[in-house]
Amino acid sequence: MEAKITIDRMARGYLPMTEELEQVLAMKDDTYLLHTADEVRQKAVGDTVHIRGILEFSNHCRCGCFYCGLRAQNDKLPRYRMEPGEIIETAKAASEAGYRTVVLQSGEDMWYTKEKLCSVIEGIRRECGGMAITLSVGERPFEELRAFREAGADRYLIKHECSDARMYGRICDGKALVNRIGCQRNLKKLGYELGGGFMVGLPGQRARVVANDLLMLRRLGCDMAGIGPFIPHPDTPFGGYQPGSARLTLRAVALARLLLPKSNLPATTSLGVLDKNGRDAVFSGGANVIMRKVTPWAYRRQYEIYPTDFGEETDLATARRELEEYIRSIGKVPL
């Protein structure tokens, strides 16, 4: 009963305590939570599902995160980098297929200097009209972030991954959470739409950490939040652990909708990998965004943060059309 009261209060704008979120996350029956989150979503952002094209242009990474298949220490992974001109042409093809946003994602690859990335951003602006540009290239110095913004980047996706500083250091090979949060705050100062997020079910993670992860999204003022389950990759130190819970992930997304009513919440790819029905369920529990790969097929299977089924090769226009049909089939409006 206390959890239901918390849900009702959150739907009216109440900011809960960590303990209250823990109680909601532990509910045996989350039907009421998902239903309430869906109502809040409908009132705040309507029935539109925003489609984002994600272009993974490099799988090189300087980091050693224990959960990630792109980690620098993974010598089993064939590495690739797309040239700036190829990135621009791929974004142009995605634009022609109907995508209004491209997410330029890579590992933390310093081969792409400030000048190279600015030229890519400016090229997409020039060739793709009003296409919105989201960057997801990891932690960068303030001056570089400012240069990317001035070149035309609209949004920046960089998840905090875990709100517990000690756990963050353990999963991210000694990196400091304070630096990640500092980068996110710099992005807000520069006028980016900030995309954050975290994983559910990391080894050793407790419900209290998930609750604080949710509150972190609120404190940062995230405009978008990607919340997905941990999925072990066999070629990482966490390869032998169990994956996170799809159900707990759905609850976290629903709570994120109550905490951030007007934010964009994607149905993450990882949730679909863990639970084939999870994508449908999350759209009935607060989500309003979906990502679709537009990475060239020659590279797509080499960008493997976690194991996934990439399906059969198809062209961008066909993939876009099929995704729009799916969105309409669940009573939503594709954009």
C-alpha positions in Angstrom: 0.0 0.0 0.0 2.8 2.4 0.9 4.4 1.8 -2.6 1.1 2.6 -4.3 0.8 5.9 -2.3 4.4 6.8 -3.4 3.5 6.1 -7.0 0.4 8.3 -6.8 2.3 11.1 -5.1 5.1 10.9 -7.8 2.5 11.2 -10.5 1.6 14.6 -9.0 5.2 15.8 -8.9 6.5 14.4 -5.5 10.2 13.8 -5.2 10.6 10.5 -3.2 13.2 9.5 -0.8 15.6 6.6 -1.7 13.8 4.3 0.7 10.5 4.9 -1.0 11.9 4.1 -4.4 13.3 0.9 -3.0 9.8 -0.1 -1.9 8.4 0.5 -5.3 11.2 -1.4 -7.0 10.5 -4.4 -4.7 6.7 -4.5 -5.5 5.5 -8.0 -6.3 2.9 -6.7 -8.8 4.0 -3.7 -10.9 0.9 -3.4 -12.9 -0.2 -0.2 -11.2 3.3 1.4 -11.6 3.4 0.7 -15.3 -0.1 1.9 -15.9 0.5 5.1 -14.0 3.8 5.7 -15.8 1.9 5.2 -19.1 -0.7 7.7 -18.1 2.0 10.3 -17.2 3.8 9.6 -20.5 0.6 10.1 -22.5 -0.2 13.4 -20.8 3.4 14.8 -20.9 4.7 13.7 -24.3 1.7 12.1 -26.1 1.7 8.9 -28.2 4.6 9.8 -30.5 7.6 7.4 -30.6 10.7 9.1 -31.7 13.0 7.1 -33.9 16.7 7.7 -33.6 19.3 6.4 -36.1 22.5 5.2 -34.3 25.7 5.3 -36.3 28.6 3.5 -34.5 31.6 4.9 -36.3 34.4 3.4 -34.3 34.9 0.5 -31.9 38.3 1.6 -30.6 38.2 2.6 -27.0 40.9 3.7 -24.5 38.8 2.5 -21.5 38.8 -0.8 -19.7 35.2 -1.0 -18.4 34.7 -4.5 -17.0 31.2 -5.0 -18.6 32.0 -3.7 -22.2 33.0 -5.8 -25.2 34.8 -2.7 -26.6 37.2 -2.5 -23.7 40.8 -1.8 -24.7 42.0 -5.1 -23.3 39.7 -7.2 -25.5 42.2 -8.4 -28.1 39.6 -10.8 -29.7 37.7 -7.9 -31.2 38.5 -6.8 -34.8 38.8 -3.0 -34.7 37.5 -0.4 -37.2 37.3 3.3 -37.7 35.1 5.1 -40.3 36.6 8.0 -42.1 34.9 11.4 -41.6 33.6 11.4 -45.2 32.1 7.9 -44.8 30.4 9.0 -41.5 28.8 12.0 -43.3 27.6 9.9 -46.3 26.1 7.3 -43.9 24.3 10.0 -42.0 23.0 11.4 -45.4 21.7 8.0 -46.4 19.9 7.7 -43.0 18.4 11.1 -43.5 17.1 10.1 -47.0 15.6 7.0 -45.4 13.5 9.2 -43.1 15.7 9.6 -39.9 15.5 13.0 -38.3 18.1 12.3 -35.7 21.5 10.6 -35.9 23.4 9.4 -32.9 27.1 9.4 -33.6 28.5 6.8 -31.2 31.9 5.3 -30.6 34.2 4.1 -27.9 36.4 6.7 -26.3 38.6 7.0 -29.5 41.0 9.9 -29.4 41.9 9.4 -33.0 38.9 11.5 -33.6 40.2 14.9 -32.6 38.2 18.0 -32.0 38.9 19.1 -35.5 37.8 15.8 -37.1 34.6 15.6 -35.1 33.7 19.2 -35.8 34.2 18.6 -39.5 31.8 15.6 -39.3 29.2 17.6 -37.4 29.5 20.5 -39.9 29.3 18.1 -42.8 26.1 16.5 -41.6 24.7 19.9 -41.0 25.5 20.8 -44.6 24.4 17.6 -46.3 21.4 16.6 -44.1 19.4 19.8 -43.7 17.6 19.9 -40.3 18.8 16.5 -39.1 19.5 16.7 -35.3 22.9 15.4 -34.2 23.5 13.5 -30.9 27.1 12.7 -29.9 28.0 9.7 -27.7 31.8 9.7 -27.7 32.6 9.6 -23.9 34.3 12.1 -21.6 35.9 15.0 -23.5 37.4 18.3 -22.2 35.2 21.3 -21.8 36.7 23.1 -24.7 36.1 20.2 -27.1 32.5 19.9 -25.9 32.0 23.6 -26.6 33.5 23.3 -30.0 31.2 20.4 -30.9 28.2 22.5 -29.7 29.3 25.5 -31.8 29.8 23.2 -34.8 26.1 22.1 -34.6 25.7 19.2 -32.1 22.3 19.3 -30.4 22.5 16.5 -27.8 25.1 14.5 -26.0 24.6 11.0 -24.6 26.8 9.9 -21.7 25.4 7.6 -19.1 26.6 7.8 -15.5 26.2 4.0 -15.5 26.2 3.7 -11.6 25.6 6.3 -8.9 27.7 4.5 -6.3 31.2 5.9 -6.5 33.0 2.8 -5.2 31.1 0.5 -7.5 31.6 2.8 -10.5 35.4 2.7 -9.9 35.2 -1.1 -9.8 33.2 -1.6 -13.0 35.0 1.2 -14.9 38.6 0.1 -14.2 39.4 2.7 -11.6 37.8 5.7 -13.3 36.2 8.3 -11.0 32.5 8.9 -11.0 33.1 12.6 -10.1 34.7 13.1 -13.5 31.7 11.6 -15.3 29.2 13.7 -13.4 31.4 16.8 -14.1 31.3 16.1 -17.8 27.5 15.8 -17.6 27.2 19.1 -15.8 29.5 20.8 -18.4 27.1 19.6 -21.1 24.2 21.2 -19.4 26.1 24.4 -19.0 26.9 24.4 -22.8 23.2 24.1 -23.7 23.2 20.5 -24.9 20.2 18.3 -24.3 21.7 15.8 -21.9 21.2 12.1 -22.3 22.1 10.0 -19.2 21.3 6.6 -17.9 22.5 3.5 -16.1 22.5 -0.3 -16.1 20.2 -2.5 -14.0 21.7 -5.7 -12.5 25.4 -5.0 -12.4 27.3 -7.5 -10.3 26.9 -6.5 -6.7 24.3 -3.9 -7.3 21.5 -3.5 -4.7 18.1 -1.9 -5.1 19.3 1.1 -3.2 21.8 1.8 -5.9 19.1 1.6 -8.6 17.0 4.0 -6.5 19.9 6.4 -6.3 20.6 6.0 -10.0 17.0 7.2 -10.7 17.4 10.2 -8.3 20.7 11.0 -10.1 18.9 11.4 -13.4 16.6 13.9 -11.7 19.4 15.9 -10.1 21.3 16.1 -13.4 18.1 17.3 -15.2 18.5 14.6 -17.9 16.5 15.3 -21.1 16.9 11.7 -22.1 17.7 8.6 -20.1 18.7 5.2 -21.4 18.0 2.5 -18.8 18.9 -1.1 -19.8 19.8 -4.4 -18.1 23.3 -5.5 -17.7 24.2 -8.2 -20.2 27.4 -10.1 -19.7 29.9 -10.3 -22.6 32.1 -13.4 -22.6 35.3 -11.6 -23.4 35.2 -9.3 -20.3 35.9 -9.7 -16.6 32.1 -9.8 -16.0 31.5 -12.5 -18.6 30.6 -15.1 -16.0 27.9 -13.1 -14.2 24.1 -13.4 -14.6 22.3 -10.8 -16.7 20.2 -8.1 -15.0 16.4 -8.4 -14.6 14.2 -7.3 -17.5 11.3 -6.8 -15.0 13.4 -4.6 -12.7 14.5 -2.6 -15.8 10.8 -2.0 -16.7 10.1 -0.7 -13.2 13.1 1.6 -13.4 12.0 3.0 -16.7 8.5 3.6 -15.3 9.9 5.4 -12.3 12.1 7.5 -14.5 8.9 8.6 -16.3 7.4 9.7 -13.0 10.5 11.5 -12.0 11.1 13.1 -15.4 7.6 13.4 -17.0 8.8 15.2 -20.2 12.0 13.4 -20.8 12.7 11.1 -23.7 13.0 7.5 -22.5 14.1 4.8 -25.0 13.2 1.2 -25.3 16.9 0.1 -25.0 18.3 -2.5 -27.3 19.7 -4.5 -24.4 16.2 -4.9 -23.0 15.0 -6.4 -26.3 18.0 -8.8 -26.2 17.2 -10.0 -22.7 13.4 -10.2 -23.2 11.9 -10.4 -26.7 8.6 -9.0 -25.3 10.3 -6.3 -23.3 10.1 -3.8 -26.1 6.3 -4.0 -26.2 6.1 -3.8 -22.4 8.3 -0.8 -22.0 6.2 1.2 -24.5 3.3 0.5 -22.1 5.3 1.7 -19.1 6.7 5.1 -20.0 9.1 4.8 -23.0 8.7 7.0 -26.0 12.0 6.6 -28.0 13.5 3.7 -30.0 17.0 3.4 -31.5 17.7 1.7 -34.8 21.2 1.0 -36.1 22.2 2.7 -39.3 25.8 1.6 -39.0 27.1 0.0 -42.3 26.7 -3.8 -42.2 30.5 -4.1 -42.8 31.1 -2.8 -39.3 27.9 -3.6 -37.4 28.8 -7.0 -36.0 32.1 -5.6 -34.7 30.4 -3.0 -32.4 29.5 -5.4 -29.7 29.2 -3.9 -26.2 27.2 -7.1 -25.3 26.3 -10.1 -27.4 23.3 -9.5 -29.6 21.5 -10.8 -32.7 21.8 -8.3 -35.5 19.2 -10.0 -37.7 19.4 -10.3 -41.4 21.0 -7.5 -43.5 18.5 -5.1 -45.0 18.7 -1.5 -46.4 18.0 1.6 -44.3 14.8 2.5 -45.9 13.3 -1.0 -45.5 14.4 -1.2 -41.8 12.9 2.2 -41.2 9.6 1.3 -42.8 9.3 -1.9 -40.8 10.0 -0.1 -37.6 7.3 2.5 -38.4 4.8 -0.4 -39.0 5.7 -1.9 -35.7 5.2 1.4 -33.9 1.8 1.8 -35.5 0.8 -1.8 -34.6 1.1 -0.9 -30.9 -1.1 2.1 -31.2 1.7 4.7 -31.3 2.7 7.4 -33.8 6.2 7.1 -35.4 8.3 10.2 -35.9 
